[in-house]
Amino acid sequence: MDINFEYYKIFYYVAKYQNITKAAAALGSSQPNVTRVMKLLENQLDCRLFLRGARGVRLTEEGEKLYYHVKIAYRHLWNAQEEICSREETGRGTVEIGATETALHLYLLDFLQDFKASYPKIRIKIHNHATPEIVKSLIGGNLDAAVLTAPFEIPKSFQVKKLMDFQEILVGGTQYVALGEKKQKLEQVMEYPWIGLGKGTATYEFYKEFFLRHHMDMELAMEVATSALMIPLIQNNFGIGFVPKTLAEPFIQRKKLIPIHLDCEVLVREIGAVAACVQDRSRAADIFYQFLENR
């Protein structure tokens, strides 16, 4: 099937903006021309790619599948173009990174200060999601690298480097001050409302396994989508939960959070970096990952 690759470029912009007028403006083209090309592409692929509505367009199931691949291809072509055009200058390009919130606050923000000081002309795009979603994007070619909170599973074809350990502690709001007066048995604190990240996150799986090791079932009274919501909810006495010790300490010092000490094991977790093998990385992505390895 001999399809003009310019059609895929136009399709990419229409799918990205979900609006033919905005896509035409971004392409420096006209709305009738963009519409004509999309009809040609649909005819050649023998399927409908868009559903038109009053506010714009949305992708059909076939359109979503095509956009998934075109988006990856477009990003690789753009990065290649950047590298070739800037071949006289090292340290240019764009790196797209996936990061969990915990990894972002405990490691990546500090790391990026050093990296940007060394490579100010490399652009950084950060995608903040849960670990499983980041892994999926990385495997699918949508990301150059990822800084993740363990546990995670990644194909052996990817490079993985442990970056740091961090400890999590159990805390509650001021309503739970009595729990902080002495060490508590895990089974004793299970009767209180718990707050935690929900199913589909690495943190949920980590604590599910932790409770199973103690012959208990984890049942959350309140599930949150991001770790940034944990401390505010705990601080406002909606329940107790595990949070990174480093992030909790300023609130503990101001007596906004109460540390609850357990008579069982101290919880230690890992943050790791993942990237495609060297031959599959752009120059900018390779510079980024090498900086991670040598830090």
PEMONOR-V704338 format. One record per backbone hydrogen bond with DSSP energy under -1.0 kcal/mol. NH is the residue of the N-H (numbers start at 1). CO is the residue of the C=O. If there is no record, write none. Layout:
nh: {NH & NH}
co: {CO & CO}
This chain:
nh: {3 & 7 & 9 & 10 & 11 & 12 & 13 & 14 & 15 & 16 & 17 & 18 & 23 & 24 & 25 & 26 & 27 & 29 & 34 & 35 & 36 & 37 & 38 & 39 & 40 & 41 & 42 & 43 & 44 & 45 & 47 & 51 & 53 & 57 & 58 & 60 & 64 & 65 & 66 & 67 & 68 & 69 & 70 & 71 & 72 & 73 & 74 & 75 & 76 & 77 & 78 & 79 & 80 & 81 & 82 & 83 & 84 & 85 & 86 & 87 & 89 & 95 & 97 & 98 & 99 & 100 & 104 & 105 & 106 & 107 & 108 & 109 & 111 & 112 & 113 & 114 & 115 & 116 & 117 & 118 & 119 & 122 & 123 & 125 & 127 & 134 & 135 & 136 & 137 & 138 & 139 & 140 & 141 & 142 & 144 & 145 & 146 & 147 & 148 & 150 & 158 & 159 & 161 & 163 & 164 & 166 & 168 & 169 & 171 & 172 & 176 & 177 & 179 & 180 & 181 & 184 & 189 & 192 & 195 & 196 & 198 & 201 & 205 & 206 & 207 & 208 & 209 & 210 & 211 & 212 & 213 & 215 & 216 & 221 & 222 & 224 & 229 & 230 & 233 & 234 & 235 & 236 & 237 & 238 & 240 & 241 & 243 & 245 & 248 & 249 & 252 & 253 & 254 & 255 & 256 & 257 & 258 & 260 & 263 & 269 & 271 & 272 & 273 & 274 & 275 & 280 & 281 & 286 & 287 & 288 & 289 & 290 & 291 & 292 & 293 & 294}
co: {1 & 4 & 5 & 6 & 7 & 8 & 9 & 10 & 11 & 12 & 13 & 14 & 19 & 20 & 21 & 22 & 23 & 24 & 30 & 31 & 32 & 33 & 34 & 35 & 36 & 37 & 38 & 39 & 40 & 41 & 42 & 58 & 56 & 18 & 51 & 49 & 60 & 61 & 62 & 63 & 64 & 65 & 66 & 67 & 68 & 69 & 70 & 71 & 72 & 73 & 74 & 75 & 76 & 77 & 78 & 79 & 80 & 81 & 82 & 84 & 86 & 123 & 125 & 145 & 127 & 147 & 100 & 101 & 102 & 103 & 103 & 104 & 107 & 108 & 109 & 110 & 111 & 112 & 113 & 114 & 115 & 119 & 93 & 95 & 97 & 130 & 131 & 132 & 133 & 134 & 135 & 136 & 138 & 137 & 96 & 96 & 274 & 98 & 272 & 270 & 155 & 275 & 273 & 271 & 271 & 269 & 267 & 243 & 241 & 258 & 173 & 174 & 176 & 177 & 178 & 261 & 185 & 189 & 240 & 222 & 224 & 198 & 201 & 202 & 203 & 204 & 205 & 206 & 207 & 208 & 209 & 212 & 211 & 194 & 194 & 196 & 226 & 227 & 229 & 230 & 231 & 232 & 234 & 233 & 193 & 171 & 169 & 167 & 244 & 245 & 248 & 249 & 250 & 252 & 251 & 251 & 172 & 170 & 184 & 166 & 164 & 148 & 161 & 146 & 159 & 277 & 278 & 282 & 283 & 284 & 285 & 286 & 287 & 288 & 289 & 290}
